[in-house]
Amino acid sequence: MYRKLIRNGNGWAITVNKTILELLKVNPETDLVEYTVEAGKLIITKSDKKRDEI
């Protein structure tokens, strides 16, 4: 799947389709995600922490 980067303040953002969020069981209103870069790839995973914990 291809996604365009979107300007967000001084940085850039990627939108995530609802279908992908459902497959990952991520609720964007309560959950956090973690991201890492491995071998030139961006990897996004659901965090064990919740948004209100940070």
N, CA, C and O atoms as a Tinker XYZ file with bonds, in Angstrom:
   216  protein
     1  N      0.859000   -1.171000    0.000000    73     2
     2  CA     0.000000    0.000000    0.000000    64     1     3
     3  C      0.902000    1.231000    0.000000    63     2     4     5
     4  O      1.891000    1.279000    0.731000    81     3
     5  N      0.572000    2.194000   -0.796000    73     3     6
     6  CA     1.309000    3.447000   -0.863000    64     5     7
     7  C      0.551000    4.533000   -0.113000    63     6     8     9
     8  O     -0.674000    4.612000   -0.202000    81     7
     9  N      1.273000    5.373000    0.627000    73     7    10
    10  CA     0.673000    6.503000    1.331000    64     9    11
    11  C      1.550000    7.725000    1.100000    63    10    12    13
    12  O      2.775000    7.619000    1.040000    81    11
    13  N      0.922000    8.870000    0.972000    73    11    14
    14  CA     1.654000   10.121000    0.851000    64    13    15
    15  C      1.942000   10.671000    2.244000    63    14    16    17
    16  O      1.166000   10.465000    3.178000    81    15
    17  N      3.057000   11.366000    2.371000    73    15    18
    18  CA     3.360000   12.065000    3.612000    64    17    19
    19  C      2.616000   13.392000    3.603000    63    18    20    21
    20  O      2.482000   14.036000    2.562000    81    19
    21  N      2.137000   13.791000    4.768000    73    19    22
    22  CA     1.356000   15.016000    4.909000    64    21    23
    23  C      2.090000   15.945000    5.863000    63    22    24    25
    24  O      2.573000   15.512000    6.910000    81    23
    25  N      2.175000   17.218000    5.504000    73    23    26
    26  CA     2.833000   18.217000    6.354000    64    25    27
    27  C      2.062000   18.354000    7.660000    63    26    28    29
    28  O      0.838000   18.488000    7.659000    81    27
    29  N      2.798000   18.319000    8.788000    73    27    30
    30  CA     2.185000   18.420000   10.104000    64    29    31
    31  C      3.093000   19.279000   10.981000    63    30    32    33
    32  O      4.015000   18.760000   11.610000    81    31
    33  N      2.842000   20.588000   11.029000    73    31    34
    34  CA     3.712000   21.488000   11.784000    64    33    35
    35  C      5.093000   21.520000   11.161000    63    34    36    37
    36  O      5.234000   21.780000    9.966000    81    35
    37  N      6.126000   21.254000   11.974000    73    35    38
    38  CA     7.498000   21.212000   11.471000    64    37    39
    39  C      7.900000   19.829000   10.974000    63    38    40    41
    40  O      9.028000   19.636000   10.521000    81    39
    41  N      6.988000   18.871000   11.055000    73    39    42
    42  CA     7.311000   17.506000   10.649000    64    41    43
    43  C      6.388000   17.001000    9.559000    63    42    44    45
    44  O      5.720000   17.772000    8.871000    81    43
    45  N      6.369000   15.696000    9.422000    73    43    46
    46  CA     5.543000   15.019000    8.429000    64    45    47
    47  C      4.769000   13.898000    9.100000    63    46    48    49
    48  O      5.222000   13.342000   10.100000    81    47
    49  N      3.599000   13.559000    8.553000    73    47    50
    50  CA     2.738000   12.521000    9.128000    64    49    51
    51  C      2.300000   11.542000    8.048000    63    50    52    53
    52  O      2.290000   11.866000    6.861000    81    51
    53  N      1.944000   10.354000    8.476000    73    51    54
    54  CA     1.391000    9.327000    7.597000    64    53    55
    55  C      0.012000    8.977000    8.129000    63    54    56    57
    56  O     -0.137000    8.713000    9.322000    81    55
    57  N     -0.992000    8.971000    7.273000    73    55    58
    58  CA    -2.316000    8.545000    7.718000    64    57    59
    59  C     -2.403000    7.022000    7.632000    63    58    60    61
    60  O     -1.761000    6.391000    6.792000    81    59
    61  N     -3.214000    6.450000    8.524000    73    59    62
    62  CA    -3.388000    4.998000    8.562000    64    61    63
    63  C     -4.870000    4.701000    8.352000    63    62    64    65
    64  O     -5.723000    5.240000    9.058000    81    63
    65  N     -5.169000    3.852000    7.392000    73    63    66
    66  CA    -6.560000    3.493000    7.097000    64    65    67
    67  C     -7.213000    2.794000    8.281000    63    66    68    69
    68  O     -6.548000    2.115000    9.064000    81    67
    69  N     -8.511000    2.969000    8.397000    73    67    70
    70  CA    -9.286000    2.340000    9.465000    64    69    71
    71  C     -9.126000    0.816000    9.436000    63    70    72    73
    72  O     -9.054000    0.180000   10.487000    81    71
    73  N     -9.069000    0.239000    8.247000    73    71    74
    74  CA    -8.917000   -1.214000    8.109000    64    73    75
    75  C     -7.619000   -1.694000    8.744000    63    74    76    77
    76  O     -7.599000   -2.722000    9.421000    81    75
    77  N     -6.536000   -0.952000    8.527000    73    75    78
    78  CA    -5.245000   -1.322000    9.108000    64    77    79
    79  C     -5.305000   -1.205000   10.629000    63    78    80    81
    80  O     -4.805000   -2.080000   11.337000    81    79
    81  N     -5.911000   -0.132000   11.134000    73    79    82
    82  CA    -6.054000    0.030000   12.580000    64    81    83
    83  C     -6.839000   -1.129000   13.182000    63    82    84    85
    84  O     -6.493000   -1.626000   14.254000    81    83
    85  N     -7.886000   -1.555000   12.501000    73    83    86
    86  CA    -8.684000   -2.679000   12.994000    64    85    87
    87  C     -7.877000   -3.973000   12.995000    63    86    88    89
    88  O     -7.979000   -4.761000   13.935000    81    87
    89  N     -7.076000   -4.203000   11.952000    73    87    90
    90  CA    -6.244000   -5.410000   11.891000    64    89    91
    91  C     -5.214000   -5.428000   13.029000    63    90    92    93
    92  O     -4.903000   -6.486000   13.575000    81    91
    93  N     -4.694000   -4.259000   13.374000    73    91    94
    94  CA    -3.717000   -4.150000   14.456000    64    93    95
    95  C     -4.375000   -4.027000   15.825000    63    94    96    97
    96  O     -3.691000   -4.023000   16.848000    81    95
    97  N     -5.696000   -3.927000   15.842000    73    95    98
    98  CA    -6.468000   -3.733000   17.077000    64    97    99
    99  C     -6.011000   -2.484000   17.821000    63    98   100   101
   100  O     -5.825000   -2.496000   19.037000    81    99
   101  N     -5.835000   -1.394000   17.051000    73    99   102
   102  CA    -5.415000   -0.106000   17.602000    64   101   103
   103  C     -6.609000    0.835000   17.617000    63   102   104   105
   104  O     -7.251000    1.059000   16.591000    81   103
   105  N     -6.902000    1.382000   18.788000    73   103   106
   106  CA    -7.913000    2.429000   18.925000    64   105   107
   107  C     -7.145000    3.748000   19.011000    63   106   108   109
   108  O     -6.487000    3.995000   20.021000    81   107
   109  N     -7.206000    4.602000   17.987000    73   107   110
   110  CA    -6.400000    5.816000   17.975000    64   109   111
   111  C     -6.755000    6.800000   19.088000    63   110   112   113
   112  O     -5.977000    7.712000   19.368000    81   111
   113  N     -7.899000    6.637000   19.718000    73   111   114
   114  CA    -8.283000    7.544000   20.802000    64   113   115
   115  C     -7.721000    7.121000   22.153000    63   114   116   117
   116  O     -7.630000    7.944000   23.064000    81   115
   117  N     -7.338000    5.841000   22.302000    73   115   118
   118  CA    -6.852000    5.368000   23.604000    64   117   119
   119  C     -5.475000    4.705000   23.548000    63   118   120   121
   120  O     -4.772000    4.676000   24.558000    81   119
   121  N     -5.079000    4.177000   22.406000    73   119   122
   122  CA    -3.836000    3.416000   22.289000    64   121   123
   123  C     -2.676000    4.277000   21.784000    63   122   124   125
   124  O     -2.872000    5.348000   21.209000    81   123
   125  N     -1.482000    3.780000   22.016000    73   123   126
   126  CA    -0.268000    4.355000   21.453000    64   125   127
   127  C      0.344000    3.352000   20.490000    63   126   128   129
   128  O      0.092000    2.151000   20.592000    81   127
   129  N      1.136000    3.836000   19.570000    73   127   130
   130  CA     1.930000    2.962000   18.714000    64   129   131
   131  C      3.396000    3.305000   18.918000    63   130   132   133
   132  O      3.741000    4.420000   19.312000    81   131
   133  N      4.243000    2.339000   18.647000    73   131   134
   134  CA     5.681000    2.536000   18.698000    64   133   135
   135  C      6.215000    2.335000   17.288000    63   134   136   137
   136  O      5.693000    1.522000   16.525000    81   135
   137  N      7.254000    3.079000   16.953000    73   135   138
   138  CA     7.855000    2.855000   15.649000    64   137   139
   139  C      9.358000    2.723000   15.763000    63   138   140   141
   140  O     10.004000    3.365000   16.591000    81   139
   141  N      9.898000    1.863000   14.898000    73   139   142
   142  CA    11.337000    1.634000   14.812000    64   141   143
   143  C     11.712000    1.593000   13.342000    63   142   144   145
   144  O     10.859000    1.420000   12.472000    81   143
   145  N     12.993000    1.755000   13.081000    73   143   146
   146  CA    13.506000    1.629000   11.726000    64   145   147
   147  C     14.490000    0.469000   11.727000    63   146   148   149
   148  O     15.468000    0.468000   12.474000    81   147
   149  N     14.218000   -0.517000   10.882000    73   147   150
   150  CA    15.075000   -1.693000   10.775000    64   149   151
   151  C     15.341000   -1.981000    9.309000    63   150   152   153
   152  O     14.412000   -2.142000    8.518000    81   151
   153  N     16.591000   -2.044000    8.962000    73   151   154
   154  CA    17.004000   -2.356000    7.582000    64   153   155
   155  C     16.304000   -1.449000    6.575000    63   154   156   157
   156  O     15.863000   -1.903000    5.519000    81   155
   157  N     16.205000   -0.155000    6.913000    73   155   158
   158  CA    15.610000    0.808000    5.995000    64   157   159
   159  C     14.094000    0.768000    5.919000    63   158   160   161
   160  O     13.506000    1.365000    5.017000    81   159
   161  N     13.443000    0.064000    6.865000    73   159   162
   162  CA    11.983000   -0.035000    6.869000    64   161   163
   163  C     11.425000    0.558000    8.155000    63   162   164   165
   164  O     11.986000    0.368000    9.234000    81   163
   165  N     10.329000    1.269000    8.031000    73   163   166
   166  CA     9.616000    1.813000    9.181000    64   165   167
   167  C      8.651000    0.748000    9.680000    63   166   168   169
   168  O      7.799000    0.277000    8.927000    81   167
   169  N      8.783000    0.366000   10.950000    73   167   170
   170  CA     7.934000   -0.670000   11.528000    64   169   171
   171  C      7.094000   -0.039000   12.628000    63   170   172   173
   172  O      7.632000    0.562000   13.559000    81   171
   173  N      5.771000   -0.175000   12.523000    73   171   174
   174  CA     4.839000    0.400000   13.485000    64   173   175
   175  C      4.137000   -0.742000   14.203000    63   174   176   177
   176  O      3.573000   -1.637000   13.573000    81   175
   177  N      4.179000   -0.698000   15.551000    73   175   178
   178  CA     3.524000   -1.731000   16.349000    64   177   179
   179  C      2.677000   -1.086000   17.438000    63   178   180   181
   180  O      2.944000    0.038000   17.863000    81   179
   181  N      1.670000   -1.799000   17.878000    73   179   182
   182  CA     0.831000   -1.325000   18.972000    64   181   183
   183  C      1.634000   -1.371000   20.263000    63   182   184   185
   184  O      2.309000   -2.361000   20.544000    81   183
   185  N      1.564000   -0.318000   21.035000    73   183   186
   186  CA     2.284000   -0.241000   22.302000    64   185   187
   187  C      1.463000   -0.892000   23.409000    63   186   188   189
   188  O      0.236000   -0.965000   23.335000    81   187
   189  N      2.163000   -1.363000   24.432000    73   187   190
   190  CA     1.479000   -1.881000   25.623000    64   189   191
   191  C      0.937000   -0.740000   26.475000    63   190   192   193
   192  O      0.045000   -0.950000   27.297000    81   191
   193  N      1.470000    0.472000   26.284000    73   191   194
   194  CA     1.034000    1.638000   27.036000    64   193   195
   195  C     -0.185000    2.285000   26.386000    63   194   196   197
   196  O     -0.407000    2.149000   25.183000    81   195
   197  N     -0.962000    2.982000   27.188000    73   195   198
   198  CA    -2.116000    3.734000   26.699000    64   197   199
   199  C     -1.776000    5.213000   26.631000    63   198   200   201
   200  O     -0.804000    5.657000   27.242000    81   199
   201  N     -2.568000    5.976000   25.894000    73   199   202
   202  CA    -2.312000    7.408000   25.714000    64   201   203
   203  C     -2.278000    8.170000   27.036000    63   202   204   205
   204  O     -1.500000    9.110000   27.193000    81   203
   205  N     -3.113000    7.768000   27.976000    73   203   206
   206  CA    -3.181000    8.508000   29.247000    64   205   207
   207  C     -2.025000    8.165000   30.185000    63   206   208   209
   208  O     -1.928000    8.746000   31.266000    81   207
   209  N     -1.144000    7.235000   29.802000    73   207   210
   210  CA    -0.009000    6.843000   30.625000    64   209   211
   211  C      1.233000    7.685000   30.361000    63   210   212   213
   212  O      2.219000    7.578000   31.091000    81   211
   213  N      1.197000    8.519000   29.328000    73   211   214
   214  CA     2.395000    9.314000   29.026000    64   213   215
   215  C      2.178000   10.774000   29.358000    63   214   216
   216  O      3.079000   11.591000   29.169000    81   215
